[in-house]
Amino acid sequence: MAVLQIPDWLDEPEWRQRWQDRHSWVAISIHPHLEYIQNRVLRALTPEAPPIAGIGEEAFPLEGLHDERPLFRGGEKSEAKFKELYEIMYEDASRFIDFGKLDMLVSSQFDLVRPVR
């Protein structure tokens, strides 16, 4: 999960366009997501809250937990492909993320099923 703020060098409409329009397609084409969700934060609930503008949720295959190469299509088979895709992703994310203000959280997701009686 990525907690995003709008960098000082962008206004809100341009930031949103770069994240939700361009970056969506870059991320979907590069990563083998199980799930990709972009949540816009419209307002703070408390006066002290940081200026959070969005929360990105990405679910990846378990193989990527300890080795990031499987998180890039073809990266698990070729170090050169992994590096190429990593650079594309980093360059695109740099267009709308101030990495000094980025908060990242690793979490798990479980599907709970009730037994049939």
Summary of the structure (lengths in Angstrom):
residues: 117
radius of gyration: 16.4
end to end distance: 36.3
largest distance: 58.0
contacts: 267
relative contact order: 0.22
helix: 37%
strand: 17%
